[in-house]
Amino acid sequence: MSAHDWLMEQLGRGQARYRVIDHAPEGHTERASRLRAHPLPQAAKSLVVRVATGRRSRQYVLAVVPGDRRVDLDGVRGTYGGAEAAFAARDVAERLAGSVSGSVMPFARHPELELVVDPDLLVHDEIFFNAARLDRSVALATSDYLALARPLVKPIAQHAEPLRSSEHRTTARRTPA
C-alpha cells in the first residue's frame, strides 16, 4: 500500500476532519504553502534525521517543525540522547518515509522511525502538509493529527535567520587597497 493510500485510510478510519488539496507538483514548503493558500507557520515541514546513539547504533527520527522554521539538530540529538545528529541520506529518508523527498508526511509508519513534533506547530487549529505526493496535500485538524499520529512533542525548531548583507555570496572580488 502506498504511503498516500495508507494516510487516506488512517484519516478515514480515525474520522479525522480534513480536506484534500490538489495542486501543481511542489515539494518546497514555502511554494507549496502558497499553492495551498495558508500561512507558512501552519505547514508541517517533515525531515528525517539520523541520531548517533552509540558507537554503532543510530535512531532515525521524523522531525516535524513549522514551515517557517528549521530543524534544530542539537535539539533532536538531545531529545534522543545522541552523540550527534544529521539529516538522513536522501535514499534512506525516502525509504523510511515511503515517499519522495518534498512529499514526506508528518506520520511515522515505518518501525525504524520515531516521530517528534515541535509544539509551535500545534498552536494552530489546522496544519497543512504534502500527502506523500507532490501534487496533493491535506489540511488536517490539529487535534485529529495528535490523536492519530501520537507524536512525542518537544521543542526541536529554531527560527530561520535571514542572511546578513555581509553573508550574501557575491562574485565580486576584493582588490587590495
ZAVOTOR-942028 format. One record per residue (C-alpha): x, y, z; residue in one letter; residue number from 1. Coordinates in pm, whole numbers. Layout:
<nodes>
{{X, Y, Z}, 'a', NUM}
...
</nodes>
This chain:
<nodes>
{{0, 0, 0}, 'm', 1}
{{140, 341, -92}, 's', 2}
{{206, 596, 181}, 'a', 3}
{{-65, 818, 32}, 'h', 4}
{{-323, 538, 40}, 'd', 5}
{{-218, 450, 397}, 'w', 6}
{{-268, 812, 502}, 'l', 7}
{{-613, 836, 344}, 'm', 8}
{{-712, 512, 515}, 'e', 9}
{{-590, 640, 855}, 'q', 10}
{{-774, 969, 817}, 'l', 11}
{{-1096, 791, 720}, 'g', 12}
{{-1068, 524, 989}, 'r', 13}
{{-994, 790, 1253}, 'g', 14}
{{-1287, 1004, 1137}, 'q', 15}
{{-1048, 1295, 1107}, 'a', 16}
{{-1156, 1640, 998}, 'r', 17}
{{-953, 1708, 687}, 'y', 18}
{{-958, 1846, 334}, 'r', 19}
{{-764, 1721, 33}, 'v', 20}
{{-599, 1995, -174}, 'i', 21}
{{-486, 1907, -526}, 'd', 22}
{{-223, 2141, -673}, 'h', 23}
{{69, 2159, -913}, 'a', 24}
{{354, 1929, -805}, 'p', 25}
{{563, 2105, -541}, 'e', 26}
{{798, 1980, -273}, 'g', 27}
{{931, 2305, -125}, 'h', 28}
{{742, 2415, 186}, 't', 29}
{{720, 2786, 102}, 'e', 30}
{{597, 2733, -253}, 'r', 31}
{{357, 2454, -151}, 'a', 32}
{{212, 2681, 119}, 's', 33}
{{145, 2950, -142}, 'r', 34}
{{-29, 2693, -366}, 'l', 35}
{{-240, 2577, -71}, 'r', 36}
{{-312, 2940, 32}, 'a', 37}
{{-224, 2922, 402}, 'h', 38}
{{27, 3095, 632}, 'p', 39}
{{372, 2933, 629}, 'l', 40}
{{377, 2860, 1008}, 'p', 41}
{{84, 2618, 956}, 'q', 42}
{{286, 2397, 722}, 'a', 43}
{{420, 2078, 876}, 'a', 44}
{{777, 2052, 746}, 'k', 45}
{{887, 1689, 790}, 's', 46}
{{1252, 1583, 772}, 'l', 47}
{{1424, 1254, 854}, 'v', 48}
{{1717, 1289, 1094}, 'v', 49}
{{1977, 1026, 1186}, 'r', 50}
{{2084, 1040, 1551}, 'v', 51}
{{2401, 855, 1652}, 'a', 52}
{{2304, 698, 1984}, 't', 53}
{{2612, 483, 2036}, 'g', 54}
{{2928, 362, 1876}, 'r', 55}
{{2744, 158, 1616}, 'r', 56}
{{2384, 240, 1688}, 's', 57}
{{2153, 503, 1549}, 'r', 58}
{{1794, 616, 1569}, 'q', 59}
{{1603, 765, 1279}, 'y', 60}
{{1367, 1046, 1372}, 'v', 61}
{{1094, 1213, 1170}, 'l', 62}
{{1131, 1572, 1289}, 'a', 63}
{{829, 1794, 1219}, 'v', 64}
{{854, 2171, 1254}, 'v', 65}
{{650, 2473, 1141}, 'p', 66}
{{715, 2570, 780}, 'g', 67}
{{885, 2897, 872}, 'd', 68}
{{1138, 2723, 1098}, 'r', 69}
{{1441, 2496, 1066}, 'r', 70}
{{1502, 2169, 1246}, 'v', 71}
{{1733, 2221, 1543}, 'd', 72}
{{1962, 1920, 1504}, 'l', 73}
{{2109, 1974, 1853}, 'd', 74}
{{1756, 1970, 1995}, 'g', 75}
{{1678, 1640, 1820}, 'v', 76}
{{2012, 1495, 1931}, 'r', 77}
{{1943, 1594, 2291}, 'g', 78}
{{1589, 1458, 2282}, 't', 79}
{{1724, 1114, 2189}, 'y', 80}
{{2042, 1127, 2398}, 'g', 81}
{{2265, 1105, 2093}, 'g', 82}
{{2624, 1199, 2032}, 'a', 83}
{{2541, 1370, 1702}, 'e', 84}
{{2255, 1430, 1462}, 'a', 85}
{{2243, 1491, 1088}, 'a', 86}
{{1986, 1479, 813}, 'f', 87}
{{1948, 1125, 682}, 'a', 88}
{{2075, 1043, 336}, 'a', 89}
{{1804, 1106, 79}, 'r', 90}
{{1763, 739, -18}, 'd', 91}
{{1730, 636, 348}, 'v', 92}
{{1484, 916, 423}, 'a', 93}
{{1267, 825, 123}, 'e', 94}
{{1272, 455, 216}, 'r', 95}
{{1170, 521, 576}, 'l', 96}
{{909, 783, 484}, 'a', 97}
{{768, 580, 197}, 'g', 98}
{{761, 882, -34}, 's', 99}
{{992, 1108, -231}, 'v', 100}
{{1173, 1399, -74}, 's', 101}
{{946, 1701, -52}, 'g', 102}
{{633, 1493, -1}, 's', 103}
{{710, 1343, 341}, 'v', 104}
{{401, 1345, 560}, 'm', 105}
{{418, 1408, 938}, 'p', 106}
{{333, 1047, 1025}, 'f', 107}
{{588, 777, 1107}, 'a', 108}
{{461, 448, 971}, 'r', 109}
{{798, 271, 942}, 'h', 110}
{{902, 84, 1261}, 'p', 111}
{{1254, 233, 1249}, 'e', 112}
{{1120, 590, 1254}, 'l', 113}
{{1039, 785, 1571}, 'e', 114}
{{810, 1088, 1542}, 'l', 115}
{{882, 1416, 1723}, 'v', 116}
{{690, 1740, 1663}, 'v', 117}
{{773, 2092, 1771}, 'd', 118}
{{497, 2238, 1992}, 'p', 119}
{{488, 2563, 1792}, 'd', 120}
{{327, 2376, 1501}, 'l', 121}
{{48, 2256, 1727}, 'l', 122}
{{-81, 2603, 1825}, 'v', 123}
{{-283, 2619, 1503}, 'h', 124}
{{-633, 2473, 1465}, 'd', 125}
{{-530, 2317, 1134}, 'e', 126}
{{-200, 2204, 981}, 'i', 127}
{{-109, 2153, 615}, 'f', 128}
{{127, 1902, 455}, 'f', 129}
{{200, 1713, 135}, 'n', 130}
{{19, 1381, 150}, 'a', 131}
{{307, 1155, 37}, 'a', 132}
{{260, 1304, -310}, 'r', 133}
{{398, 1622, -459}, 'l', 134}
{{63, 1710, -619}, 'd', 135}
{{-170, 1653, -325}, 'r', 136}
{{-182, 1799, 23}, 's', 137}
{{-400, 1764, 329}, 'v', 138}
{{-536, 2028, 566}, 'a', 139}
{{-594, 1842, 892}, 'l', 140}
{{-743, 1949, 1225}, 'a', 141}
{{-451, 1962, 1467}, 't', 142}
{{-639, 1779, 1742}, 's', 143}
{{-709, 1493, 1499}, 'd', 144}
{{-344, 1490, 1392}, 'y', 145}
{{-236, 1450, 1755}, 'l', 146}
{{-488, 1170, 1814}, 'a', 147}
{{-382, 979, 1502}, 'l', 148}
{{-5, 1036, 1494}, 'a', 149}
{{62, 1031, 1871}, 'r', 150}
{{391, 1216, 1839}, 'p', 151}
{{647, 1300, 2101}, 'l', 152}
{{614, 1678, 2145}, 'v', 153}
{{944, 1855, 2213}, 'k', 154}
{{1098, 2188, 2111}, 'p', 155}
{{1307, 2094, 1806}, 'i', 156}
{{1272, 2404, 1588}, 'a', 157}
{{1478, 2715, 1551}, 'q', 158}
{{1393, 3035, 1373}, 'h', 159}
{{1530, 3056, 1024}, 'a', 160}
{{1752, 3361, 1036}, 'e', 161}
{{1785, 3572, 725}, 'p', 162}
{{2137, 3619, 594}, 'l', 163}
{{2301, 3945, 691}, 'r', 164}
{{2421, 4153, 399}, 's', 165}
{{2782, 4055, 476}, 's', 166}
{{2690, 3685, 446}, 'e', 167}
{{2545, 3702, 95}, 'h', 168}
{{2768, 3532, -156}, 'r', 169}
{{2882, 3751, -436}, 't', 170}
{{3107, 3713, -733}, 't', 171}
{{3278, 4042, -664}, 'a', 172}
{{3644, 4019, -572}, 'r', 173}
{{3819, 4235, -321}, 'r', 174}
{{4107, 4437, -453}, 't', 175}
{{4398, 4536, -233}, 'p', 176}
{{4384, 4896, -111}, 'a', 177}
</nodes>
